[in-house]
Amino acid sequence: MTGDIEGIGAAVTAGLTARAVEPRHGGAGAARGGGRCLNCGTGLAGSHCHHCGQRADVHRSFGAIGHDLVHAIFHFEGKIWNTLPLLTWRPGDLTRRYIHGERARFVSPLALFLFAVFLTYAVLAMVGSGGGFGEGLNKAAAEQTRTTAIKDSMQAEVDRIDDELAKKGLSPTDRRELETERDVLQKSADYLGVARSRSKGERAADRAAGPPVLDDPVKQVTTSADFISQNKIDTGVPFIDHGLKKAFANPQLVLYKLQANAYKFAWALIPLSLPFMWLLFPFSRRFHTYDHFVFVTYSISFMLLLFIVVRLLNLTIFGDLATFFAMLFVPFHMYRQLRGAYRSSRFAALVRAALLLFFSLFAVIWFMLLLLALGISG
């Protein structure tokens, strides 16, 4: 229930935030200002003020609040219905037309991006992230958090026993008692389903061998995390070591921070992507940073909206088909946007689309590293 409320709240916030960036020029209602604009006092000569753009008719009724809310979330004063069809099938035309000044009919790229980010958060809060790698990683992080505390306490006890056994002059009776205590510790670990605590010599051998390589990516992540936490790898940088210690002590908390920061810092994908767009058109005087900004922002907005559609369809019998179609449509959409926005030839757009796919992977990697740094440093 809490997730549903948070999701609905995020959707409302999305519309209101996007509306703040892409505002309507007034409301709709029944009270007229006597021939003058109620906002600036300019004489009216139509349905809108020619000076500030506010509508001549405004409202003060309770029902108008719901009307404004629906407009803020879904309508964008009708611009959304002009924007989404072009963004889906002719993204290059939309990008080019917006860059060249045809802006009154379309939602601005930044407003659409903000709306898409908030809507993505709302949908995930209500229906979850779904199965697959993300869900497996969440479960693995929770399990890792549960066992880490037990492992640390057991490992400290094993180290104490090792130190006692290493002392010279230890009587046979004391040695047997310590070995018996270690056997009890091992049985407790087996009973609790926790990996066996290792002696210092065994950990030194593990450090030399490195973590095992597994086929399952989720198990690989958790196994590598366990390897690093158990072997206490020291990078030599204090704040990194401190962050890693906290991360491996409570990976579930770090994963939660990553998810929260992904929502908060989604805007960072835009500046991270701009240098790669410049590489597609190096030293070109035809295109400017603003052009690339509009291209990237519209493109990321579409990818987020596509993700929302696929996630919702995953709740139905068409989930696998939707995922397969989306994987094919993403590179096609990039090609269409490059060809239409930059007026490239078919061959040039195809080559640049392939490069853009490759560059997008780099941008996502840098974004994930940023989130990881924020997660372990917070």
Residue pairs with C-beta under 8 A, 6 or more apart in sequence:
3 125
3 126
3 128
4 125
4 126
6 122
6 125
7 121
7 122
7 123
7 124
7 125
7 126
8 122
8 126
9 122
10 118
10 119
10 121
10 122
10 125
11 73
11 118
11 119
11 122
12 69
12 72
12 73
13 118
14 73
14 114
14 115
14 117
14 118
14 119
14 122
15 69
15 72
15 73
15 74
15 115
15 118
16 72
16 73
17 114
17 115
17 118
18 72
18 76
18 107
18 111
18 112
18 114
18 115
18 118
19 71
19 72
19 76
19 111
21 108
21 110
21 111
21 114
22 76
22 79
22 107
22 108
22 111
24 71
24 77
25 48
25 52
25 53
25 54
25 55
26 39
26 48
26 49
26 53
26 54
26 55
26 58
27 55
27 57
27 58
27 59
27 64
27 68
28 55
28 57
28 58
28 59
28 64
28 67
29 57
29 58
29 59
29 60
29 61
29 64
30 57
30 59
30 61
31 57
31 58
31 59
31 60
32 56
32 57
33 44
33 56
33 58
35 43
35 44
36 42
36 43
36 44
37 43
37 44
37 49
37 51
37 52
37 54
37 56
38 54
38 58
39 49
39 52
39 54
40 49
40 51
40 52
40 54
42 49
42 50
42 51
42 52
44 56
46 56
47 55
47 56
47 57
48 54
48 55
48 56
49 55
49 56
59 67
71 77
74 80
76 83
76 107
76 111
79 105
79 106
79 107
80 107
82 105
82 106
83 94
83 106
83 107
83 112
84 305
86 93
86 94
86 106
87 94
87 112
87 298
87 301
87 302
87 305
88 302
89 336
90 336
90 340
91 298
91 299
91 302
91 333
91 336
91 337
91 340
91 341
92 336
92 337
92 338
92 339
92 340
92 341
92 342
93 340
94 106
94 298
95 294
95 295
95 298
95 337
95 340
95 341
96 340
96 341
96 342
96 343
97 106
98 106
98 108
98 109
98 294
98 298
99 290
99 291
99 294
99 341
107 115
109 293
109 294
109 297
109 298
109 301
110 297
112 297
112 298
112 301
113 267
113 270
113 297
113 300
113 301
113 304
115 301
116 300
116 301
116 304
116 305
116 308
117 263
117 266
117 267
117 304
119 304
119 305
119 308
120 263
120 304
120 307
120 308
121 263
123 308
123 311
123 312
124 311
127 311
127 312
127 315
128 135
129 135
129 138
129 311
130 311
130 314
133 217
133 218
136 218
137 218
137 221
137 255
138 252
138 255
140 218
140 219
140 221
140 222
141 222
141 251
141 252
141 254
141 255
142 252
143 222
144 222
144 225
144 226
144 251
144 252
145 250
145 251
145 252
145 253
147 192
147 193
147 194
147 195
148 229
148 248
148 249
148 250
148 251
149 249
150 189
150 192
150 194
151 194
151 195
151 197
151 229
151 230
152 249
154 185
154 188
154 189
154 194
154 197
155 197
155 198
155 230
157 185
157 197
158 182
158 185
158 197
158 198
158 199
159 200
161 178
161 181
161 182
161 185
162 199
162 200
164 170
164 174
164 178
165 175
165 178
165 179
170 178
185 197
186 196
186 197
189 195
189 196
189 197
190 196
195 226
198 206
198 230
203 230
203 231
206 227
206 230
206 231
207 231
207 233
210 227
211 223
211 224
211 227
211 228
212 223
213 220
214 220
214 223
222 251
225 248
225 251
228 244
228 248
229 248
229 249
233 244
234 241
235 241
235 244
239 377
240 376
243 376
243 377
244 376
246 254
246 376
247 254
247 375
247 376
254 375
254 376
255 375
257 374
257 375
257 378
258 371
258 372
258 375
261 371
261 374
261 375
262 371
265 367
265 370
265 371
265 374
268 367
268 370
269 296
269 300
269 363
269 364
269 367
270 293
270 296
270 297
270 300
272 363
272 366
272 367
272 370
273 296
273 300
273 359
273 360
273 363
274 289
274 292
274 293
274 296
276 356
276 359
276 360
276 362
276 363
277 292
277 295
277 296
278 289
278 292
279 355
279 359
280 338
280 352
280 355
280 356
280 359
281 287
281 342
287 342
291 341
295 337
295 341
298 337
299 333
299 334
299 337
302 333
303 330
306 326
306 329
306 330
307 326
309 322
309 326
310 319
310 322
310 323
310 326
313 319
313 321
313 322
314 322
314 323
330 357
331 353
331 354
331 357
334 353
334 356
334 357
335 349
335 350
335 353
338 344
338 349
338 352
338 353
338 356
339 345
339 346
339 349
342 349
344 352
